[in-house]
Amino acid sequence: MDVVKEIIQKSAIGPLSNWSKGVVLSLFTSILGLLLTMLVLLFKYGTQINIQFGY
């Protein structure tokens, strides 16, 4: 846990208030969770989806 605190202190959100840090970290966590969910769904249903690239 000390390593995580040190990384946060030395990052761009270090000087922000605790409330702002919480908002930024929760937003990051929610985006990461959404991306992982989309990846799992792609692996699960990817063979059934017809994906076409083009105009």
Secondary structure as a PSIPRED ss2 file (coil, helix, strand):
# PSIPRED VFORMAT (PSIPRED V4.0)

   1 M C   1.000  0.000  0.000
   2 D H   0.000  1.000  0.000
   3 V H   0.000  1.000  0.000
   4 V H   0.000  1.000  0.000
   5 K H   0.000  1.000  0.000
   6 E H   0.000  1.000  0.000
   7 I H   0.000  1.000  0.000
   8 I H   0.000  1.000  0.000
   9 Q H   0.000  1.000  0.000
  10 K H   0.000  1.000  0.000
  11 S C   1.000  0.000  0.000
  12 A C   1.000  0.000  0.000
  13 I C   1.000  0.000  0.000
  14 G C   1.000  0.000  0.000
  15 P C   1.000  0.000  0.000
  16 L C   1.000  0.000  0.000
  17 S C   1.000  0.000  0.000
  18 N H   0.000  1.000  0.000
  19 W H   0.000  1.000  0.000
  20 S H   0.000  1.000  0.000
  21 K H   0.000  1.000  0.000
  22 G H   0.000  1.000  0.000
  23 V H   0.000  1.000  0.000
  24 V H   0.000  1.000  0.000
  25 L H   0.000  1.000  0.000
  26 S H   0.000  1.000  0.000
  27 L H   0.000  1.000  0.000
  28 F H   0.000  1.000  0.000
  29 T H   0.000  1.000  0.000
  30 S H   0.000  1.000  0.000
  31 I H   0.000  1.000  0.000
  32 L H   0.000  1.000  0.000
  33 G H   0.000  1.000  0.000
  34 L H   0.000  1.000  0.000
  35 L H   0.000  1.000  0.000
  36 L H   0.000  1.000  0.000
  37 T H   0.000  1.000  0.000
  38 M H   0.000  1.000  0.000
  39 L H   0.000  1.000  0.000
  40 V H   0.000  1.000  0.000
  41 L H   0.000  1.000  0.000
  42 L H   0.000  1.000  0.000
  43 F H   0.000  1.000  0.000
  44 K H   0.000  1.000  0.000
  45 Y H   0.000  1.000  0.000
  46 G H   0.000  1.000  0.000
  47 T H   0.000  1.000  0.000
  48 Q H   0.000  1.000  0.000
  49 I C   1.000  0.000  0.000
  50 N C   1.000  0.000  0.000
  51 I C   1.000  0.000  0.000
  52 Q C   1.000  0.000  0.000
  53 F C   1.000  0.000  0.000
  54 G C   1.000  0.000  0.000
  55 Y C   1.000  0.000  0.000
